C-alpha cells in the first residue's frame, strides 16, 4: 500500500475507485465497505484509493474537542488498512481552509482534479464543503459533468459502522473486551513508551513496564486488571509482517493503585518470562481479557497473593 500525505504530489491513479472516511477502528463495518471497494476495482482493472483526514475533522470544525477518543491512531490505521490490501491511502491535512472551501470547489479541485476517479463509493449522508453544503445529490448531479461513476453505500451498512464505532468505545471504557473484539475483528491494541516508575512491582516479585501513552486522543480501556500480549516495538514492524513469536504473555493493571497511593492513573504491564531492560522503548499491548476490577488490599502481602492468582488466570486466558 502506498501512503500519500501531499495531495499536490499524487500519482496518476489507474481507474481510481475512491471512498472517503475517517475509518476509525477499521472494524467489521468498515471492512464491508473496503471489500466492496476492492471488488469494484477488480472489475475494472482499477486501483483502490481511500481518502482519510488528519487530524480528525471534529477537531477542526467542532468546539467540543476535549472529548474526542479515537480507537486508532493514524499510524495504527495505516497498518490495518495495509493489512487489508488497499492500493493507496491518501492522508489529507484537514484544516479550516480545507473545511471551508465551497462544495463545488471540493468536487472540481479536490476530487476530480487530484484523483480523476473512475468511481466514487460514498454514503448517502456524506457531507462536505463550507457549512457542509455538499451532499450525495450534488455528487450525483456532477457525475455526468466530470465523467465519474457514483455508487452509494447502503444505509444499513453506514448505520452499522456508526453504531459499531460507538459500541466499541463504550465496550472498551466498560471493560467489555469480548464485545470490542467481536466488533473490531481483531484484538484491541495500544502503544506506550516504557518510563521509570517507583519499581514497587520489582520489589514484590512482579516487575512491570510502566507505559506512557503519547497520543491523548487514543482510547484506553477502563480501570482494572487484564490478560494481555505484549510486544516490544521494532521500527521495521508492521501488522502485516509481524511474527507471532514476538509477542509475550503478560498481565496489565490500569488504574490508581489504591493499595499503594491512589493518586495517579497508571498503566503497568508485567511481561512473563521477560528480563530485558526496555526503558525508553515502545511496547504494544494487545488486550485479551478483562480479569477483575481494582481492589484496595489491607497489605502488600494480600496484594502479592492476588497478583499470583491474576497471573494464573492470565496464563489460562492466553
RAPETA-V296453 format. One record per backbone hydrogen bond with DSSP energy under -0.5 kcal/mol. NH is the residue of the N-H (numbers start at 0). CO is the residue of the C=O. E is the energy in kcal/mol with one decimal. If there is no record, write none. Layout:
((NH/CO/E) (NH/CO/E))
This chain:
((1/86/-2.8) (3/1/-0.5) (3/88/-3.0) (6/4/-0.6) (8/5/-1.9) (9/6/-0.5) (12/10/-1.0) (14/12/-0.8) (16/46/-2.9) (17/15/-0.6) (17/118/-3.1) (18/48/-1.9) (19/120/-0.5) (20/50/-2.4) (25/22/-0.9) (27/182/-2.3) (30/26/-2.1) (31/27/-1.0) (31/28/-0.6) (32/28/-1.1) (33/29/-2.3) (34/30/-2.4) (35/31/-1.8) (36/32/-2.3) (37/33/-2.5) (38/34/-2.3) (39/35/-2.3) (40/36/-2.1) (41/37/-2.3) (42/38/-1.9) (43/39/-0.9) (43/40/-0.5) (44/41/-0.9) (45/40/-3.4) (46/13/-1.4) (46/14/-0.6) (48/16/-2.6) (49/87/-2.5) (50/18/-2.6) (50/48/-0.5) (51/49/-0.6) (51/89/-2.6) (53/91/-2.2) (58/55/-2.1) (59/55/-0.6) (59/56/-1.2) (60/56/-2.6) (61/57/-1.5) (64/62/-1.4) (67/64/-1.2) (69/216/-3.5) (76/72/-2.4) (77/73/-2.3) (78/74/-1.8) (79/75/-2.4) (80/76/-2.4) (81/77/-2.1) (82/78/-1.9) (83/79/-0.9) (84/81/-1.5) (85/80/-1.3) (87/47/-1.8) (88/1/-2.8) (89/49/-3.0) (90/3/-3.1) (90/88/-0.6) (91/51/-3.0) (91/89/-0.8) (92/90/-0.5) (93/53/-1.7) (94/92/-0.8) (98/94/-2.6) (99/95/-1.9) (100/97/-1.1) (105/101/-2.0) (106/102/-1.9) (107/103/-2.5) (108/104/-2.7) (109/104/-1.0) (109/105/-0.8) (110/105/-2.5) (111/106/-2.8) (112/107/-1.7) (113/109/-1.4) (114/109/-0.6) (114/110/-1.3) (115/110/-0.5) (115/111/-1.7) (117/15/-2.4) (118/15/-2.1) (119/148/-2.6) (120/17/-3.3) (121/119/-0.6) (121/150/-2.5) (123/152/-0.7) (125/122/-1.7) (127/133/-1.5) (129/100/-2.2) (131/128/-2.4) (132/129/-1.6) (133/127/-2.9) (135/123/-0.6) (138/134/-1.8) (139/135/-2.8) (140/136/-2.4) (141/137/-2.0) (142/138/-1.2) (143/139/-0.5) (145/141/-2.6) (146/142/-0.7) (147/142/-2.1) (148/117/-2.9) (150/119/-2.9) (152/121/-2.2) (153/151/-0.5) (156/153/-0.6) (157/153/-1.9) (158/154/-2.9) (159/155/-1.7) (160/156/-2.3) (161/157/-2.4) (162/158/-2.7) (163/159/-2.7) (164/160/-2.4) (165/161/-2.0) (166/162/-2.7) (167/163/-2.8) (168/164/-1.9) (169/165/-2.3) (170/166/-2.6) (171/167/-2.4) (172/168/-2.2) (173/169/-1.4) (174/171/-1.3) (175/170/-2.9) (176/174/-1.7) (179/175/-1.8) (180/176/-2.4) (181/177/-2.0) (182/178/-2.2) (183/179/-2.6) (184/180/-2.9) (189/284/-1.6) (191/282/-1.8) (192/211/-2.5) (193/280/-2.9) (194/192/-0.6) (194/209/-3.0) (202/198/-1.4) (203/199/-1.8) (204/201/-1.0) (205/200/-3.1) (208/268/-3.2) (209/194/-0.6) (209/207/-0.7) (210/208/-0.6) (210/266/-2.6) (211/192/-2.4) (212/210/-0.6) (213/211/-0.6) (215/213/-0.9) (217/214/-1.4) (218/69/-2.8) (221/171/-2.3) (223/253/-2.5) (224/291/-2.8) (225/251/-2.8) (226/288/-3.0) (227/249/-2.4) (228/285/-2.2) (229/247/-2.8) (230/283/-2.4) (232/230/-0.6) (232/281/-3.0) (236/233/-2.2) (240/237/-0.8) (241/237/-0.8) (241/238/-0.5) (245/242/-1.6) (246/243/-1.5) (247/229/-3.3) (249/227/-1.9) (250/269/-2.0) (251/225/-2.8) (252/267/-2.8) (253/223/-2.6) (254/265/-2.2) (259/256/-1.5) (260/256/-2.0) (261/255/-1.1) (261/256/-1.0) (265/254/-3.2) (266/210/-0.5) (267/252/-2.6) (267/265/-0.5) (268/208/-2.0) (269/250/-2.9) (270/268/-0.8) (271/248/-2.5) (271/269/-0.6) (273/270/-0.7) (277/275/-0.6) (279/193/-2.9) (280/277/-2.2) (282/191/-2.7) (283/230/-3.3) (284/189/-3.1) (284/282/-0.5) (285/228/-3.0) (286/187/-2.6) (286/284/-0.6) (287/226/-2.2) (287/285/-0.6) (288/226/-1.9) (290/224/-3.3) (291/224/-1.2) (296/294/-0.7) (302/298/-1.6) (303/299/-2.5) (304/300/-2.0) (305/301/-2.0) (306/302/-2.5) (307/303/-2.1) (308/304/-1.7) (309/305/-2.5) (310/306/-2.2) (311/307/-1.8) (312/308/-2.5) (313/309/-2.5) (314/310/-2.7) (315/311/-2.0) (316/312/-2.2) (317/313/-2.2))
